[in-house]
C-alpha cells in the first residue's frame, strides 16, 4: 500500500498534514540526514582550515565549492543511498560518512582528505549538534511565531473587550464581576511570560569525542588545544558550548525547553476550556460558515470543535514532552542508547502542539462577543454587590457587616430593589448611600479596565 494522507498511521502525516508541514522540513528523516550532513561538512571545513593538520595549499576554492554543493544539492536520491548503506552496516551516522567518502571519490583532488571526514568524532558529536540545530530552527521558525500570533490575538481581544462586563464565577458560583477583556488579559500575561522565557533558554551542544575527553584527537595531534577548537566550532553555529559531558550532551536544555512549552500548553488548555464554557453560556457566538456542519443529525449546532481539538492535541503533546523531560536527562554511565528513539520523536511532540495552536487560532477568529447575554446574567445576580456594600459598612465600623449581607443574600434571589432598600436603611452618609446605589453588577468592575490599558501599552 502506498503511503498517502489516507494511509499514514499517524494523523500528523495524514489528517493534519497541512498543519504540520512547517515542521516536516526540520524533523523528517530526510531533514535529519541533511542536518547531520551539514555538521559533518562544517567539521571537515574546520579541519581543512587548520594548517597543522592538512596542507591547505592543496585546497582550492573550487574544492570548497564542491564540498558545499554536496549539502546544497542533497536530494531524496542521496538520502536513499545513505539508507541503503545503513541497511547493510546497521549504523546511521557511519552510513553518512561512507556517503561523503563516495562523493569525495568523484573528485581526484579531494581524495587525499577523505579520511578526515568524521575525523575523531563519535556519532553523538554529529547527532547532538544536528538535534540542537533542529530544535533551534523549530523554535525560531515555527513555535515562537505561532506563540507570538496567539499572544497578539489575546492582546487584541483584551483591548477590544475591555468594557464587556462579565459575571465572574468562583467555585462555579456567581462572584465579583470582571470584564471579558480582563479575563483574556490574564492569559495574555501568562503566555507572554513563557514566550520570553523560551527565547532565553540556552541551546547547548558538545563536540568532544567518545566519552567527552578528546582522547582520539589528542592521540593523533597532542599539541592542538582541542578544547578550544570544540568551543570555536560550537559557537560558530550560534549554539552554546557545553564543555563538560560524557559521550552525549545530557539533554538538560531539551528538558528545560519542553518544560516551558508544556507550561504554555497548560495555560492554553486553561484558555480553551474557559472559552468553551463562555460559548456554552452564549457569551460568545461563533461565526457560522455556511458549508460547515456541526452535527450529523442536529442541523442547528455550531460546536466549539477548534477549542476541543486544540485541548486534545495539547494533551498528547504534553504527554510526550513530559516523558521526554523525565527520560532524556538520564543516561547510564557514560551513555546508553535509550535516548536515541526518544530524540527521534521530538518532532512528533512538537507537531501535536503545532496542530493545537493552529486549531486554537482558527477557533478564536470565529468568535463574536454577545454583550446582551453578558448583561442578562449580570442583572440576574445583584447579590454579587454584597461584597461592595459590606466593605463600605466596615469602613464606617458597622458591626456584623458581613453577617448582615450574608443574611440578606446567601442562597437567595434578590434584585435591585432589595439591594437599594437595604442601602437606604444603612447608618452611613447619604453621599455614600447614593454612591452604593449607583453601583450595578455591570459597572462594579474595580480597576479591570485600567489594568488592561496599563498592561497592553
C-alpha positions, -999 to 999 in steps of 0.1 A, spaced: 0 0 0 14 34 -10 19 60 17 -6 88 13 -26 112 36 -52 84 38 -28 55 45 -5 72 70 -7 56 105 0 89 123 -26 118 119 5 141 119 13 129 84 -23 122 75 -53 142 87 -32 171 100 -7 171 71 -12 208 63 -9 219 99 24 201 104 42 207 71 62 236 86 80 210 108 85 185 81 115 203 66 131 201 101 122 168 117 116 143 88 142 116 83 154 133 52 158 166 70 176 148 99 201 134 75 206 168 59 213 184 93 238 157 102 254 161 68 257 198 74 276 192 107 299 167 90 308 191 63 312 221 86 336 200 108 356 189 78 359 225 67 370 234 102 397 207 99 407 220 65 414 254 79 439 240 104 473 242 88 488 219 114 466 191 102 462 195 64 483 212 39 458 239 29 478 249 -2 464 218 -18 428 230 -12 414 255 -37 381 275 -38 367 250 -63 373 222 -38 354 241 -11 326 248 -36 325 211 -44 321 202 -8 294 229 -2 274 216 -32 271 182 -16 250 198 10 233 223 -12 223 197 -38 214 170 -13 184 151 -27 160 123 -18 181 101 -41 211 108 -19 191 101 13 180 67 -2 217 59 -10 226 65 27 196 45 40 207 16 17 242 17 32 226 17 67 205 -14 59 238 -32 52 260 -19 81 233 -11 106 247 22 117 231 55 106 260 80 112 287 57 97 264 54 66 266 92 63 304 91 65 305 64 37 282 85 16 305 115 19 335 94 10 317 81 -20 310 117 -31 347 127 -25 358 97 -46 343 116 -76 369 144 -71 405 134 -77 417 165 -59 398 157 -27 406 120 -23 436 128 -1 414 143 26 386 117 26 399 101 58 394 134 76 357 130 71 342 124 106 377 128 120 379 119 157 342 121 161 318 99 179 283 97 164 269 118 192 292 147 182 273 148 150 238 139 163 237 163 193 246 193 171 221 182 145 194 180 171 204 213 186 201 230 152 168 213 145 154 224 178 167 259 173 151 262 139 118 247 150 116 273 178 126 302 157 107 293 125 76 276 139 69 276 176 77 311 186 60 327 156 28 307 165 31 317 201 35 353 190 4 351 168 -16 336 197 -4 362 221 -12 390 197 -48 378 193 -52 377 230 -39 412 234 -62 424 206 -93 408 223 -83 420 257 -84 456 244 -115 450 223 -135 435 252 -121 457 280 -155 472 287 -176 440 283 -187 433 318 -186 397 328 -202 378 358 -172 360 373 -175 325 386 -155 312 416 -162 276 426 -187 277 397 -208 303 416 -215 339 408 -187 362 420 -174 397 418 -177 409 381 -148 414 358 -147 421 321 -141 397 293 -111 417 282 -95 414 317 -101 376 318 -84 373 284 -56 396 295 -48 372 323 -40 345 297 -21 370 276 1 379 305 8 343 314 16 332 279 38 362 273 60 352 303 66 318 288 73 334 254 101 354 269 113 325 290 115 302 260 135 327 240 161 329 268 167 291 272 202 282 260 205 255 233 237 235 241 259 213 221 291 193 226 320 182 204 345 162 225 347 126 213 336 93 227 335 100 264 339 137 264 377 139 268 390 143 233 410 111 236 413 103 199 421 138 190 449 140 215 463 107 203 466 120 168 475 156 174 486 161 211 498 196 206 465 210 195 441 226 221 411 206 211 390 220 240 394 255 224 387 241 189 355 225 202 343 258 216 351 276 184 332 251 164 301 250 185 298 288 190 303 293 152 270 275 148 253 300 172 249 273 199 260 274 235 291 252 241 288 225 267 324 218 279 316 190 304 298 159 291 300 122 288 296 107 253 264 126 250 252 161 256 230 154 286 198 170 271 191 191 301 183 221 279 157 200 260 140 192 293 140 230 301 125 238 267 98 212 269 91 223 304 84 258 292 64 246 262 44 222 284 35 251 308 25 273 278 3 244 266 -13 240 300 -21 277 300 -36 273 266 -57 243 277 -70 265 306 -79 292 280 -95 267 256 -117 254 285 -128 288 296 -137 299 260 -155 266 256 -175 274 287 -182 310 276 -195 297 243 -217 273 262 -231 302 282 -237 321 250 -213 348 259 -196 342 226 -213 334 194 -193 315 167 -195 329 132 -215 305 111 -198 291 80 -224 280 55 -208 249 42 -198 235 76 -219 210 96 -219 208 134 -238 176 138 -247 147 116 -283 148 129 -288 182 147 -287 209 120 -287 238 144 -254 231 161 -222 251 158 -198 232 180 -166 247 196 -146 219 179 -115 241 173 -110 246 210 -118 209 217 -93 198 191 -67 221 205 -72 208 240 -69 172 229 -37 177 209 -21 198 237 -27 169 260 -10 145 235 19 169 231 24 173 268 23 136 275 52 131 251 71 161 263 67 152 299 81 117 292 110 133 274 117 157 302 119 129 326 138 105 304 163 125 284 185 139 312 191 103 324 217 81 309 236 51 323 273 57 330 289 74 300 260 67 278 232 43 269 211 42 238 177 47 254 177 84 244 180 77 207 145 66 199 131 93 222 150 120 204 137 108 171 102 117 183 110 154 192 92 164 160 62 143 170 58 160 203 61 195 188 38 185 159 9 179 183 15 213 198 15 230 164 -18 212 154 -33 226 187 -20 261 181 -35 262 146 -68 248 159 -70 274 186 -62 302 161 -90 290 138 -114 290 167 -106 324 181 -110 340 147 -146 328 146 -157 344 179 -181 373 183 -190 386 217 -226 385 228 -228 415 251 -266 413 257 -262 378 272 -233 390 294 -256 418 307 -285 394 312 -265 372 335 -252 401 354 -287 415 360 -298 382 375 -271 384 401 -274 416 422 -262 396 452 -226 400 440 -228 436 452 -229 423 488 -191 424 487 -190 461 480 -218 470 505 -204 451 534 -169 466 528 -183 501 528 -202 493 560 -169 481 576 -154 515 566 -180 531 590 -174 505 617 -209 489 614 -209 457 634 -216 424 618 -215 439 583 -206 407 567 -232 387 586 -260 412 577 -252 409 540 -250 371 544 -285 370 558 -298 392 530 -282 374 501 -268 339 507 -287 313 487 -314 338 478 -325 355 446 -325 393 451 -329 422 428 -320 458 425 -349 469 448 -338 445 475 -303 459 474 -314 496 473 -338 491 502 -310 476 523 -287 505 514 -314 531 523 -316 517 559 -279 519 565 -265 543 590 -239 559 567 -237 593 550 -262 600 522 -234 605 497 -222 570 504 -257 556 500 -260 573 467 -226 560 456 -236 525 465 -269 528 447 -250 538 416 -231 506 416 -246 478 394 -233 444 386 -224 458 352 -202 486 365 -188 470 396 -156 464 378 -128 477 400 -97 486 381 -102 459 354 -103 484 325 -73 503 338 -53 471 343 -59 462 306 -48 497 295 -17 496 316 -6 461 306 -12 465 268 6 498 263 
